Amino acid sequence: SCRTSSVLNVCVLNSQPSSPVISEVKPQAIIMVVVAPYFAMLPLLVAIFVRYKIIIPPTKWCKETKGGLLGEEYIQSKQDAFKYASKAVEEGYSIWDEPSTNWETMHKDGDKLHVESRRITEGPFATSGILVTRATGTIIGADADEIYDHFITPEGLLLLDPTMDVEEAARYIERYTKDNKTYVDVHKSFNAMPPGVTDRYHLVLNGYYTKERYFFCKSIVHDSIPGASPYFEFANETSSTNPIQDEHGVRAVNTFHFHIQPTQDKKGVVVRMINYVDFQVGSTMMNWLISKAFFPGVYERIEAMFGGASEN
């Protein structure tokens, strides 16, 4: 949910966090999802859930994996923003460098796309039950600079969410610039929910490290919208494990990283991404969506727009 993307709209009926044992679920108690084409697989995925009355608990996934994820920080100045941005970029490279032995494969399409997830066992998000997912894909015939330069424009977010509002994506609350190759923006992203369900929103720092062809989007705390998610503790205050609602809706959290580089033979590109999203609706559906449904569609859209017809 980077910039102002409407990542997904989720309506939850009788939703609870995942438990190790989940009995047969009746159709009327199934989590009902209203989504944009952002997740092209979702209608089929939900139909399968309803038809076969199954919600496989992702608590059984990635049992032997572990690791952390950088939480929200209070950004009050340009110095704060770039200090946090440095941590975020370091986090992204570090996660991609982790050995596959600490990850579980969620999707693999030969040498074309590999999607893996792992648990978060350290830091503020350890209690969420939501997995962090990384993906590495190769796109033959594509140019790294062309894809990156498009991706960081408001129109480029259509690769993640074909229904996003490009005009909204172009707006930002605050921008800090280090040099002509490096800048960060504070953004609010809004996620409308179906009637009867409180809207979700993110307050994020987007980082543009154009020399490295690197982009990140991470939830932060900022005075433009006072407050935080349940995972952040202000000094001398007690945190809450319940979703926090204000006049903007329920505050959700996310982490997204994007990096692209040419293949060694210069015949294509390697696109790497990382995603973690918590809409405060329980971990079961979030893990299915992010670990299984998200990345294949994104890579297909990038390939359709920028990929070549052959490997010659």
Secondary structure, DSSP 8 states (H G I E B T S, - for coil): --TT----EE--SS-----S------GGGS--EE--TTSTTHHHHHHHHHHHT----GGGTTTT---------EE-SHHHHHHHHHHHHHHHHHHHHS-GGGSEEEEEETTTEEEEEE---SSGGGGS---EEEEEEEEET--HHHHHHHHTSGGGGGGT-TT--HHHHT--SEEEEEETTEEEEEEEEEE---TTS--EEEEEEEEEEGGGTEEEEEE-EETTB----TT---TT----SS--EETTEEE-EEEEEEEEEE-TTSSEEEEEEEEEEE-SS-HHHHHIIIIIIIHHHHHHHHHHHH--S---
